[in-house]
Amino acid sequence: MSVFTKARNPVAAGKFGQRLLELNPDNKVVALARQAINAGQNGRDTVESSYNDFAEFDICAASYTPIYKGSPLVKDPFTGACFLPDYLGKLSPLTDVTEIGAHASGLPIPR
């Protein structure tokens, strides 16, 4: 929400504020969310983003872009983090140990 506010995207910040209010946060967060919602009612986004608030998605752990349901993705075998197919075969930036998209066998780590 604050990132979209700083990027002068009040409409998107208002949408995030609305979703945040559904989680029943603290009073400080409620005040910030309501402020973002009010600013988004009369504003217009200046920077276009690839976010669709009606579709389910995962976040690419390397580029922080949405990977919408049905789009191709690869996973880190150790953490289960999702990545865009561009990162297939590269070293995971999360662990610096595993190869993204590699097949792994062994005991699963309890979560």
All heavy atoms as an XYZ file, in Angstrom:
837
protein
N       0.821     -1.182      0.000
C       0.000      0.000      0.000
C       0.871      1.254      0.000
O       0.624      2.175     -0.762
C      -0.917     -0.042      1.224
C      -1.907      1.069      1.310
S      -3.040      0.893      2.698
C      -1.967      1.206      4.073
N       1.894      1.266      0.839
C       2.758      2.445      0.905
C       3.608      2.599     -0.351
O       3.890      3.713     -0.778
C       3.642      2.389      2.144
O       4.509      1.282      2.090
N       3.985      1.485     -0.974
C       4.764      1.556     -2.209
C       3.941      2.203     -3.315
O       4.429      3.064     -4.048
C       5.243      0.146     -2.634
C       5.844      0.169     -4.021
C       6.237     -0.398     -1.633
N       2.675      1.823     -3.417
C       1.818      2.411     -4.442
C       1.506      3.869     -4.135
O       1.363      4.682     -5.043
C       0.532      1.606     -4.599
C       0.712      0.369     -5.435
C       0.905     -0.861     -4.843
C       0.704      0.448     -6.810
C       1.082     -1.997     -5.609
C       0.879     -0.677     -7.591
C       1.076     -1.910     -6.988
N       1.431      4.213     -2.877
C       1.210      5.616     -2.507
C       2.412      6.462     -2.912
O       2.258      7.542     -3.485
C       0.943      5.747     -1.002
O      -0.197      4.954     -0.664
C       0.694      7.180     -0.608
N       3.621      5.968     -2.624
C       4.832      6.706     -2.983
C       5.000      6.799     -4.497
O       5.571      7.761     -5.004
C       6.056      6.029     -2.369
C       6.126      6.179     -0.866
C       7.305      5.433     -0.289
C       7.279      5.477      1.222
N       8.343      4.664      1.815
N       4.499      5.802     -5.227
C       4.604      5.809     -6.690
C       3.495      6.627     -7.341
O       3.355      6.629     -8.555
C       4.561      4.381     -7.222
N       2.699      7.304     -6.534
C       1.582      8.140     -6.989
C       0.534      7.319     -7.741
O       0.052      7.703     -8.802
C       2.096      9.285     -7.848
C       2.946     10.248     -7.056
C       3.220     11.515     -7.847
N       4.086     12.384     -7.053
C       5.334     12.659     -7.379
N       5.861     12.171     -8.466
N       6.042     13.464     -6.618
N       0.221      6.168     -7.166
C      -0.849      5.308     -7.666
C      -1.924      5.178     -6.589
O      -2.052      4.144     -5.943
C      -0.309      3.926     -8.029
C       0.415      3.909     -9.328
O       0.705      4.952     -9.902
N       0.707      2.724     -9.826
N      -2.717      6.230     -6.374
C      -3.680      6.204     -5.273
C      -4.806      5.194     -5.451
O      -5.323      4.673     -4.463
C      -4.224      7.630     -5.240
C      -4.007      8.154     -6.612
C      -2.761      7.493     -7.105
N      -5.190      4.885     -6.679
C      -6.274      3.925     -6.898
C      -5.820      2.527     -6.460
O      -6.530      1.819     -5.738
C      -6.726      3.934     -8.372
C      -7.766      2.872     -8.624
C      -7.263      5.299     -8.743
N      -4.624      2.119     -6.878
C      -4.096      0.814     -6.485
C      -3.844      0.763     -4.981
O      -4.126     -0.249     -4.330
C      -2.806      0.515     -7.244
N      -3.342      1.849     -4.404
C      -3.119      1.892     -2.955
C      -4.442      1.755     -2.210
O      -4.512      1.088     -1.168
C      -2.420      3.187     -2.573
N      -5.500      2.355     -2.738
C      -6.819      2.237     -2.119
C      -7.342      0.814     -2.158
O      -7.977      0.342     -1.209
N      -7.072      0.093     -3.260
C      -7.489     -1.310     -3.352
C      -6.765     -2.162     -2.323
O      -7.359     -3.022     -1.686
C      -7.226     -1.840     -4.758
C      -8.156     -1.254     -5.808
C      -7.814     -1.788     -7.183
C      -8.673     -1.136     -8.244
N      -8.319     -1.602     -9.597
N      -5.461     -1.914     -2.167
C      -4.710     -2.648     -1.148
C      -5.195     -2.287      0.255
O      -5.259     -3.128      1.137
C      -3.210     -2.369     -1.265
C      -2.541     -3.176     -2.336
C      -2.028     -2.566     -3.458
C      -2.421     -4.539     -2.223
C      -1.407     -3.292     -4.452
C      -1.805     -5.295     -3.207
C      -1.297     -4.665     -4.325
N      -5.528     -1.019      0.467
C      -6.054     -0.593      1.757
C      -7.363     -1.279      2.081
O      -7.599     -1.687      3.221
N      -8.218     -1.427      1.084
C      -9.496     -2.109      1.283
C      -9.288     -3.571      1.669
O      -9.934     -4.083      2.576
C     -10.345     -2.013      0.007
C     -11.753     -2.510      0.172
C     -12.556     -1.656      1.137
O     -12.447     -0.437      1.134
N     -13.335     -2.297      1.980
N      -8.363     -4.232      0.982
C      -8.074     -5.635      1.311
C      -7.437     -5.757      2.690
O      -7.659     -6.721      3.406
C      -7.172     -6.238      0.249
C      -7.891     -6.355     -1.098
C      -7.078     -7.052     -2.105
N      -7.129     -8.483     -1.833
C      -6.572     -9.391     -2.604
N      -5.916     -9.020     -3.676
N      -6.642    -10.665     -2.319
N      -6.650     -4.762      3.065
C      -6.014     -4.764      4.380
C      -7.041     -4.616      5.494
O      -6.926     -5.245      6.545
C      -4.975     -3.645      4.451
C      -4.083     -3.585      5.672
C      -3.276     -4.861      5.808
C      -3.150     -2.398      5.578
N      -8.059     -3.812      5.273
C      -9.101     -3.633      6.275
C      -9.869     -4.926      6.543
O     -10.387     -5.128      7.646
C     -10.080     -2.534      5.862
C      -9.571     -1.105      5.959
C     -10.641     -0.137      5.489
C      -9.146     -0.777      7.368
N      -9.940     -5.806      5.551
C     -10.621     -7.084      5.721
C      -9.902     -7.996      6.709
O     -10.491     -8.944      7.217
C     -10.764     -7.783      4.369
C     -11.660     -7.042      3.405
C     -11.612     -7.625      2.005
O     -10.883     -8.620      1.786
O     -12.293     -7.070      1.130
N      -8.633     -7.711      6.996
C      -7.835     -8.528      7.915
C      -7.910     -8.058      9.365
O      -7.255     -8.638     10.229
C      -6.373     -8.542      7.455
C      -6.122     -9.090      6.056
C      -4.661     -8.920      5.682
C      -6.532    -10.549      5.978
N      -8.671     -7.002      9.634
C      -8.833     -6.431     10.986
C      -7.496     -6.089     11.640
O      -7.132     -6.641     12.678
C      -9.627     -7.383     11.886
C     -11.025     -7.620     11.380
O     -11.646     -6.722     10.830
N     -11.523     -8.836     11.556
N      -6.741     -5.143     11.074
C      -5.429     -4.784     11.632
C      -5.564     -3.834     12.823
O      -6.668     -3.480     13.240
C      -4.735     -4.086     10.457
C      -5.865     -3.458      9.706
C      -7.022     -4.413      9.842
N      -4.416     -3.394     13.360
C      -4.380     -2.433     14.466
C      -4.966     -1.090     14.037
O      -5.104     -0.804     12.850
C      -2.942     -2.206     14.929
C      -2.337     -3.440     15.571
O      -3.093     -4.301     16.054
O      -1.107     -3.524     15.583
N      -5.241     -0.249     15.021
C      -5.856      1.059     14.745
C      -4.964      1.961     13.899
O      -5.466      2.719     13.064
C      -6.210      1.761     16.055
C      -7.340      1.054     16.766
O      -8.160      0.386     16.133
N      -7.395      1.202     18.078
N      -3.639      1.902     14.095
C      -2.723      2.723     13.297
C      -2.802      2.333     11.825
O      -2.830      3.193     10.938
C      -1.285      2.552     13.782
C      -0.995      3.153     15.129
C       0.450      2.927     15.502
C       0.747      3.454     16.887
N       2.145      3.211     17.276
N      -2.845      1.035     11.573
C      -2.904      0.539     10.202
C      -4.267      0.860      9.583
O      -4.357      1.191      8.400
C      -2.619     -0.979     10.164
C      -2.732     -1.530      8.762
C      -1.244     -1.273     10.737
N      -5.319      0.783     10.387
C      -6.659      1.118      9.899
C      -6.705      2.571      9.432
O      -7.266      2.881      8.380
C      -7.724      0.854     10.990
C      -9.063      1.454     10.609
C      -7.866     -0.634     11.241
N      -6.094      3.463     10.199
C      -6.086      4.881      9.831
C      -5.348      5.097      8.511
O      -5.815      5.855      7.647
C      -5.444      5.704     10.941
N      -4.207      4.423      8.331
C      -3.450      4.548      7.075
C      -4.226      3.964      5.900
O      -4.236      4.534      4.812
C      -2.100      3.847      7.204
C      -1.081      4.492      8.135
C       0.138      3.598      8.293
C      -0.671      5.849      7.596
N      -4.892      2.840      6.130
C      -5.661      2.205      5.066
C      -6.835      3.085      4.643
O      -7.101      3.253      3.455
C      -6.150      0.836      5.508
N      -7.528      3.670      5.607
C      -8.656      4.548      5.272
C      -8.191      5.795      4.529
O      -8.868      6.282      3.627
C      -9.417      4.921      6.540
C     -10.196      3.742      7.069
C     -11.316      4.154      7.982
N     -12.083      2.973      8.342
C     -12.356      2.605      9.569
N     -11.950      3.336     10.581
N     -13.060      1.511      9.803
N      -7.029      6.301      4.910
C      -6.460      7.455      4.213
C      -6.153      7.092      2.752
O      -6.431      7.868      1.841
C      -5.200      7.917      4.936
C      -4.554      9.138      4.351
C      -3.298      9.527      5.117
O      -2.818      8.779      5.974
N      -2.770     10.686      4.816
N      -5.603      5.893      2.537
C      -5.296      5.447      1.175
C      -6.576      5.238      0.369
O      -6.633      5.571     -0.824
C      -4.480      4.159      1.214
N      -7.603      4.700      1.008
C      -8.870      4.477      0.313
C      -9.491      5.805     -0.099
O      -9.969      5.962     -1.229
C      -9.834      3.674      1.213
C      -9.316      2.246      1.386
C     -11.241      3.663      0.625
C     -10.028      1.459      2.462
N      -9.475      6.781      0.789
C     -10.036      8.099      0.470
C      -9.277      8.781     -0.659
O      -9.867      9.419     -1.527
C     -10.060      8.994      1.708
C     -11.068      8.513      2.732
O     -12.029      7.825      2.394
N     -10.840      8.857      3.981
N      -7.949      8.647     -0.661
C      -7.151      9.253     -1.729
C      -7.400      8.564     -3.062
O      -7.361      9.198     -4.108
C      -5.668      9.186     -1.377
N      -7.691      7.274     -3.029
C      -7.909      6.519     -4.253
C      -9.246      6.779     -4.909
O      -9.422      6.500     -6.101
N     -10.189      7.325     -4.175
C     -11.519      7.559     -4.741
C     -11.506      8.677     -5.776
O     -12.281      8.646     -6.727
C     -12.515      7.886     -3.628
C     -12.807      6.697     -2.747
C     -13.686      7.042     -1.563
O     -13.913      8.210     -1.276
N     -14.155      6.022     -0.882
N     -10.655      9.648     -5.611
C     -10.635     10.794     -6.519
C      -9.385     10.834     -7.391
O      -9.219     11.756     -8.174
C     -10.724     12.101     -5.721
C     -11.990     12.173     -4.908
O     -13.021     11.658     -5.319
N     -11.909     12.779     -3.746
N      -8.503      9.874     -7.221
C      -7.214      9.943     -7.911
C      -7.169      9.151     -9.200
O      -8.145      8.544     -9.631
N      -6.004      9.184     -9.786
C      -5.734      8.443    -11.013
C      -4.301      7.936    -10.915
O      -3.396      8.672    -10.545
C      -5.902      9.360    -12.214
C      -5.528      8.713    -13.514
C      -5.769      9.643    -14.650
N      -7.079      9.304    -15.179
C      -7.672      9.950    -16.148
N      -7.095     11.016    -16.669
N      -8.828      9.556    -16.609
N      -4.081      6.672    -11.258
C      -2.742      6.092    -11.190
C      -1.837      6.699    -12.253
O      -2.245      6.880    -13.401
C      -2.806      4.577    -11.384
C      -3.384      3.855    -10.176
O      -3.462      4.471     -9.103
O      -3.730      2.671    -10.311
N      -0.597      7.014    -11.865
C       0.353      7.591    -12.810
C       1.285      6.538    -13.401
O       1.794      6.721    -14.492
C       1.214      8.681    -12.135
O       1.867      8.117    -11.008
C       0.349      9.843    -11.693
N       1.516      5.463    -12.672
C       2.390      4.396    -13.143
C       1.550      3.140    -13.326
O       0.841      2.724    -12.417
C       3.524      4.114    -12.122
C       4.403      2.987    -12.604
C       4.335      5.365    -11.870
N       1.638      2.537    -14.508
C       0.871      1.325    -14.767
C       1.589      0.120    -14.174
O       2.807     -0.004    -14.288
C       0.687      1.134    -16.264
C      -0.293      0.035    -16.588
C      -0.701      0.040    -18.035
O      -0.735      1.117    -18.642
O      -0.986     -1.042    -18.547
N       0.853     -0.762    -13.535
C       1.431     -1.971    -12.955
C       0.749     -3.185    -13.556
O      -0.338     -3.093    -14.119
C       1.280     -1.967    -11.436
O      -0.086     -2.070    -11.088
N       1.377     -4.349    -13.416
C       0.826     -5.579    -13.983
C       0.029     -6.353    -12.943
O      -0.083     -7.566    -13.018
C       1.956     -6.450    -14.534
O       2.837     -6.805    -13.493
N      -0.557     -5.668    -11.989
C      -1.316     -6.306    -10.917
C      -2.793     -6.372    -11.287
O      -3.387     -5.389    -11.706
C      -1.132     -5.519     -9.614
C      -1.999     -6.011     -8.484
C      -1.764     -7.239     -7.897
C      -3.057     -5.251     -8.023
C      -2.551     -7.693     -6.864
C      -3.853     -5.690     -6.989
C      -3.594     -6.914     -6.418
O      -4.383     -7.358     -5.400
N      -3.378     -7.563    -11.141
C      -4.803     -7.757    -11.361
C      -5.389     -8.237    -10.042
O      -5.091     -9.340     -9.593
C      -5.036     -8.788    -12.462
C      -6.497     -9.055    -12.721
O      -7.373     -8.541    -12.030
N      -6.779     -9.863    -13.724
N      -6.201     -7.423     -9.411
C      -6.693     -7.757     -8.076
C      -7.816     -8.785     -8.081
O      -8.288     -9.175     -7.024
C      -7.128     -6.499     -7.325
C      -8.152     -5.679     -8.067
O      -8.238     -5.801     -9.287
O      -8.850     -4.904     -7.404
N      -8.229     -9.273     -9.247
C      -9.279    -10.280     -9.306
C      -8.750    -11.681     -9.599
O      -9.494    -12.647     -9.558
C     -10.321     -9.903    -10.357
C     -11.022     -8.614    -10.036
C     -10.783     -7.478    -10.789
C     -11.898     -8.527     -8.973
C     -11.421     -6.292    -10.498
C     -12.536     -7.343     -8.668
C     -12.301     -6.225     -9.433
N      -7.484    -11.827     -9.931
C      -6.911    -13.117    -10.299
C      -5.999    -13.644     -9.189
O      -5.322    -12.883     -8.512
C      -6.117    -12.982    -11.593
N      -5.996    -14.970     -9.033
C      -5.083    -15.598     -8.076
C      -3.679    -15.606     -8.679
O      -3.518    -15.769     -9.886
C      -5.513    -17.030     -7.803
C      -6.811    -17.143     -7.043
C      -7.157    -18.587     -6.734
O      -6.229    -19.411     -6.590
O      -8.342    -18.881     -6.642
N      -2.684    -15.448     -7.816
C      -1.319    -15.416     -8.325
C      -0.328    -15.789     -7.242
O      -0.630    -15.770     -6.059
C      -0.972    -14.028     -8.882
C      -0.994    -12.921     -7.863
C       0.156    -12.564     -7.187
C      -2.162    -12.234     -7.591
C       0.144    -11.542     -6.249
C      -2.192    -11.220     -6.660
C      -1.037    -10.871     -5.992
N       0.873    -16.154     -7.679
C       2.043    -16.334     -6.819
C       2.995    -15.201     -7.138
O       2.874    -14.547     -8.167
C       2.733    -17.672     -7.100
C       1.911    -18.862     -6.632
O       1.448    -18.841     -5.480
O       1.746    -19.815     -7.420
N       3.961    -14.987     -6.270
C       4.968    -13.951     -6.495
C       6.285    -14.616     -6.863
O       6.732    -15.535     -6.179
C       5.168    -13.088     -5.226
C       3.873    -12.411     -4.813
C       6.275    -12.077     -5.415
C       3.419    -11.322     -5.740
N       6.907    -14.147     -7.930
C       8.234    -14.630     -8.299
C       9.212    -14.173     -7.221
O       9.297    -12.976     -6.921
C       8.650    -14.094     -9.661
S      10.333    -14.549    -10.130
N       9.934    -15.117     -6.639
C      10.834    -14.801     -5.532
C      12.082    -14.049     -5.973
O      12.809    -13.526     -5.131
C      11.233    -16.080     -4.807
N      12.334    -13.955     -7.269
C      13.509    -13.232     -7.757
C      13.155    -11.849     -8.278
O      13.831    -10.873     -7.971
C      14.205    -14.035     -8.847
N      12.082    -11.751     -9.060
C      11.743    -10.465     -9.671
C      10.588     -9.749     -8.976
O      10.288     -8.603     -9.309
C      11.373    -10.672    -11.140
O      10.190    -11.439    -11.239
N       9.934    -10.426     -8.032
C       8.801     -9.873     -7.280
C       7.651     -9.452     -8.187
O       6.939     -8.506     -7.900
C       9.228     -8.697     -6.389
C      10.327     -9.059     -5.443
C      11.593     -8.506     -5.583
C      10.130     -9.963     -4.422
C      12.623     -8.845     -4.725
C      11.156    -10.320     -3.553
C      12.386     -9.753     -3.713
O      13.409    -10.086     -2.871
N       7.477    -10.156     -9.310
C       6.355     -9.895    -10.205
C       5.322    -10.994    -10.023
O       5.657    -12.127     -9.648
C       6.810     -9.846    -11.672
O       7.473    -11.074    -11.990
C       7.746     -8.685    -11.922
N       4.051    -10.696    -10.306
C       3.022    -11.729    -10.135
C       3.112    -12.799    -11.217
O       3.423    -12.511    -12.372
C       1.712    -10.946    -10.241
C       2.045     -9.698    -10.949
C       3.476     -9.403    -10.662
N       2.876    -14.036    -10.816
C       2.753    -15.161    -11.737
C       1.310    -15.628    -11.587
O       0.949    -16.262    -10.603
C       3.729    -16.300    -11.391
C       5.162    -15.797    -11.308
C       3.599    -17.429    -12.403
C       6.142    -16.819    -10.759
N       0.475    -15.290    -12.559
C      -0.949    -15.579    -12.443
C      -1.233    -17.060    -12.624
O      -0.481    -17.781    -13.284
C      -1.732    -14.742    -13.454
C      -1.698    -13.277    -13.104
C      -0.872    -12.395    -13.791
C      -2.443    -12.791    -12.045
C      -0.821    -11.062    -13.446
C      -2.396    -11.456    -11.690
C      -1.583    -10.600    -12.397
O      -1.521     -9.281    -12.036
N      -2.325    -17.515    -12.008
C      -2.711    -18.913    -12.053
C      -2.852    -19.351    -13.514
O      -3.474    -18.674    -14.315
C      -4.041    -19.091    -11.319
C      -4.462    -20.518    -11.170
C      -5.704    -20.632    -10.328
C      -6.076    -22.079    -10.139
N      -7.231    -22.228     -9.261
N      -2.239    -20.478    -13.853
C      -2.263    -20.981    -15.217
C      -1.042    -20.595    -16.024
O      -0.793    -21.175    -17.076
N      -0.263    -19.624    -15.554
C       0.974    -19.236    -16.229
C       2.077    -20.213    -15.836
O       2.068    -20.750    -14.737
C       1.390    -17.822    -15.836
O       0.416    -16.893    -16.218
N       3.043    -20.441    -16.728
C       4.126    -21.364    -16.377
C       4.991    -20.803    -15.246
O       5.209    -19.594    -15.154
C       4.924    -21.493    -17.672
C       4.575    -20.300    -18.473
C       3.197    -19.887    -18.064
N       5.444    -21.707    -14.386
C       6.345    -21.331    -13.297
C       7.235    -22.509    -12.964
O       6.944    -23.638    -13.323
C       5.571    -20.854    -12.069
C       4.609    -21.819    -11.362
C       5.315    -22.684    -10.346
C       3.536    -21.024    -10.661
N       8.341    -22.236    -12.302
C       9.240    -23.269    -11.795
C       9.420    -23.031    -10.311
O       9.246    -21.917     -9.824
C      10.603    -23.271    -12.532
C      10.453    -23.755    -13.946
C      11.240    -21.910    -12.508
N       9.756    -24.103     -9.587
C       9.863    -23.995     -8.134
C      11.258    -24.353     -7.648
O      11.978    -25.118     -8.279
C       8.842    -24.907     -7.460
C       7.421    -24.438     -7.662
C       6.499    -25.146     -6.713
C       5.116    -24.521     -6.828
N       4.301    -24.815     -5.684
N      11.597    -23.792     -6.514
C      12.814    -24.147     -5.806
C      12.501    -25.446     -5.061
O      11.558    -25.483     -4.275
C      13.181    -23.024     -4.831
C      14.434    -23.305     -4.029
O      14.853    -24.479     -3.936
O      14.995    -22.348     -3.476
N      13.268    -26.520     -5.293
C      12.935    -27.789     -4.650
C      13.109    -27.774     -3.126
O      12.495    -28.566     -2.426
C      13.890    -28.788     -5.295
C      15.002    -27.972     -5.815
C      14.429    -26.633     -6.161
N      13.900    -26.882     -2.605
C      14.145    -26.838     -1.163
C      13.097    -26.014     -0.430
O      12.544    -26.444      0.575
C      15.547    -26.277     -0.898
C      15.963    -26.317      0.544
C      16.173    -27.523      1.185
C      16.157    -25.147      1.252
C      16.549    -27.570      2.513
C      16.533    -25.174      2.579
C      16.738    -26.387      3.211
N      12.794    -24.822     -0.934
C      11.858    -23.934     -0.244
C      10.448    -23.985     -0.803
O       9.504    -23.584     -0.140
C      12.338    -22.468     -0.320
O      12.359    -22.058     -1.693
C      13.705    -22.301      0.309
N      10.300    -24.423     -2.050
C       8.990    -24.414     -2.692
C       8.601    -23.057     -3.244
O       7.476    -22.851     -3.664
N       9.526    -22.107     -3.251
C       9.254    -20.768     -3.775
C       9.043    -20.825     -5.281
O       9.642    -21.638     -5.978
C      10.418    -19.836     -3.450
N       8.188    -19.961     -5.781
C       7.857    -19.915     -7.208
C       8.745    -18.904     -7.932
O       9.068    -17.855     -7.386
C       6.396    -19.526     -7.383
S       5.257    -20.709     -6.656
N       9.098    -19.243     -9.169
C       9.914    -18.372    -10.007
C       9.355    -18.372    -11.421
O       8.707    -19.332    -11.844
C      11.369    -18.866    -10.060
C      12.101    -18.765     -8.760
C      12.065    -19.796     -7.844
C      12.825    -17.625     -8.456
C      12.742    -19.702     -6.644
C      13.510    -17.523     -7.259
C      13.463    -18.561     -6.351
N       9.626    -17.318    -12.169
C       9.301    -17.278    -13.590
C      10.194    -18.276    -14.321
O      11.314    -18.561    -13.874
C       9.524    -15.870    -14.138
C       8.568    -14.796    -13.639
C       9.064    -13.409    -14.032
C       7.170    -15.034    -14.187
N       9.764    -18.813    -15.469
C      10.583    -19.777    -16.209
C      11.950    -19.234    -16.639
O      12.860    -20.010    -16.915
C       9.729    -20.112    -17.430
C       8.343    -19.802    -17.026
C       8.440    -18.656    -16.055
N      12.124    -17.912    -16.668
C      13.425    -17.316    -17.021
C      14.517    -17.732    -16.050
O      15.703    -17.689    -16.388
C      13.337    -15.791    -17.023
C      12.298    -15.269    -17.993
O      11.903    -16.023    -18.906
O      11.875    -14.108    -17.834
N      14.149    -18.110    -14.830
C      15.121    -18.433    -13.790
C      15.427    -19.927    -13.708
O      16.156    -20.357    -12.817
C      14.632    -17.919    -12.439
C      14.533    -16.413    -12.408
C      13.329    -15.767    -12.648
C      15.655    -15.636    -12.176
C      13.236    -14.391    -12.643
C      15.577    -14.260    -12.169
C      14.363    -13.641    -12.409
O      14.290    -12.276    -12.411
N      14.891    -20.731    -14.606
C      15.119    -22.173    -14.619
C      16.612    -22.468    -14.755
O      17.286    -21.936    -15.627
C      14.350    -22.821    -15.768
C      14.518    -24.331    -15.929
C      13.917    -25.057    -14.730
C      13.860    -24.797    -17.203
N      17.125    -23.291    -13.868
C      18.528    -23.694    -13.913
C      19.483    -22.760    -13.195
O      20.665    -23.061    -13.069
N      18.998    -21.635    -12.711
C      19.869    -20.696    -11.995
C      19.868    -21.016    -10.509
O      18.982    -21.688    -10.000
C      19.404    -19.260    -12.223
C      19.521    -18.827    -13.670
C      19.134    -17.399    -13.862
C      19.286    -17.029    -15.338
N      18.816    -15.699    -15.617
N      20.850    -20.497     -9.808
C      20.954    -20.685     -8.366
C      19.887    -19.867     -7.660
O      19.669    -18.697     -7.994
C      22.344    -20.253     -7.894
C      22.765    -20.675     -6.497
C      22.844    -22.193     -6.395
C      24.106    -20.069     -6.150
N      19.215    -20.473     -6.708
C      18.140    -19.787     -5.997
C      18.691    -18.634     -5.170
O      19.605    -18.824     -4.367
C      17.411    -20.765     -5.068
O      16.488    -20.079     -4.253
N      18.132    -17.426     -5.330
C      18.608    -16.302     -4.519
C      18.165    -16.402     -3.058
O      18.691    -15.703     -2.214
C      17.969    -15.086     -5.200
C      16.776    -15.622     -5.892
C      17.114    -17.022     -6.287
N      17.241    -17.304     -2.763
C      16.774    -17.460     -1.386
C      17.724    -18.295     -0.554
O      17.956    -18.014      0.621
C      15.379    -18.096     -1.367
C      14.292    -17.342     -2.112
C      13.005    -18.135     -2.103
C      14.081    -15.978     -1.505
N      18.263    -19.358     -1.150
C      19.099    -20.276     -0.383
C      20.565    -20.256     -0.796
O      21.420    -20.660     -0.016
C      18.587    -21.716     -0.556
O      18.674    -22.079     -1.941
C      17.173    -21.861     -0.065
N      20.846    -19.829     -2.020
C      22.203    -19.895     -2.587
C      22.759    -21.314     -2.550
O      23.970    -21.507     -2.502
C      23.149    -18.934     -1.865
C      22.880    -17.483     -2.200
O      22.401    -17.210     -3.318
O      23.133    -16.609     -1.343
N      21.863    -22.311     -2.551
C      22.286    -23.705     -2.491
C      21.637    -24.525     -3.603
O      22.289    -25.351     -4.213
C      21.921    -24.327     -1.114
C      22.229    -25.814     -1.076
C      22.649    -23.619      0.001
N      20.367    -24.290     -3.866
C      19.620    -25.141     -4.775
C      19.482    -24.513     -6.159
O      19.524    -23.303     -6.320
C      18.214    -25.417     -4.229
O      17.573    -24.180     -3.934
C      18.281    -26.249     -2.977
N      19.275    -25.397     -7.129
C      19.050    -24.971     -8.506
C      17.544    -24.886     -8.737
O      16.801    -25.821     -8.420
C      19.670    -25.988     -9.465
C      19.484    -25.643    -10.920
C      20.063    -26.715    -11.821
O      21.115    -27.282    -11.477
O      19.451    -26.978    -12.861
N      17.098    -23.788     -9.286
C      15.665    -23.576     -9.519
C      15.189    -24.539    -10.595
O      15.778    -24.643    -11.658
C      15.393    -22.123     -9.941
C      15.800    -21.167     -8.820
C      13.936    -21.931    -10.321
C      15.814    -19.713     -9.215
N      14.121    -25.273    -10.285
C      13.529    -26.207    -11.229
C      14.147    -27.587    -11.217
O      13.701    -28.460    -11.955
N      15.154    -27.819    -10.395
C      15.798    -29.131    -10.341
C      14.884    -30.134     -9.646
O      14.074    -29.766     -8.784
C      17.124    -29.034     -9.590
N      15.012    -31.383    -10.033
C      14.261    -32.436     -9.367
C      15.061    -32.883     -8.157
O      16.265    -33.100     -8.243
C      14.025    -33.608    -10.315
C      13.145    -33.239    -11.460
N      11.793    -33.060    -11.331
C      13.428    -32.981    -12.760
C      11.276    -32.714    -12.498
N      12.256    -32.657    -13.395
N      14.404    -32.988     -7.030
C      15.101    -33.359     -5.805
C      14.353    -34.491     -5.130
O      13.128    -34.557     -5.167
C      15.194    -32.159     -4.861
N      15.096    -35.373     -4.527
C      14.480    -36.432     -3.745
C      15.088    -36.395     -2.355
O      16.097    -35.735     -2.109
C      14.748    -37.791     -4.411
O      16.130    -38.041     -4.446
N      14.469    -37.076     -1.458
C      14.975    -37.092     -0.096
C      13.849    -36.815      0.890
O      12.675    -36.792      0.540
N      14.225    -36.584      2.099
C      13.247    -36.344      3.142
C      12.744    -34.913      3.061
O      13.524    -33.981      2.959
C      13.872    -36.583      4.519
C      14.301    -38.016      4.808
C      15.048    -38.071      6.131
C      13.095    -38.923      4.841
N      11.440    -34.731      3.116
C      10.911    -33.355      3.147
C      11.179    -32.701      4.485
O      11.198    -33.367      5.521
C       9.414    -33.534      2.903
C       9.120    -34.924      3.337
C      10.378    -35.724      3.111
N      11.389    -31.412      4.469
C      11.622    -30.664      5.688
C      10.278    -30.263      6.268
O       9.446    -29.703      5.566
C      12.487    -29.429      5.410
C      13.854    -29.883      4.954
C      12.584    -28.539      6.649
C      14.770    -28.749      4.565
N      10.034    -30.563      7.548
C       8.745    -30.179      8.151
C       8.623    -28.661      8.213
O       9.583    -27.944      8.454
C       8.774    -30.775      9.531
C      10.174    -31.192      9.794
C      10.893    -31.244      8.492
N       7.423    -28.164      7.987
C       7.179    -26.724      7.987
C       6.337    -26.352      9.158
O       5.525    -26.945      9.642
C       6.525    -26.285      6.703
C       7.455    -26.518      5.553
C       6.781    -26.199      4.231
N       7.528    -26.793      3.169
C       8.279    -26.127      2.326
N       8.379    -24.859      2.407
N       8.923    -26.743      1.382
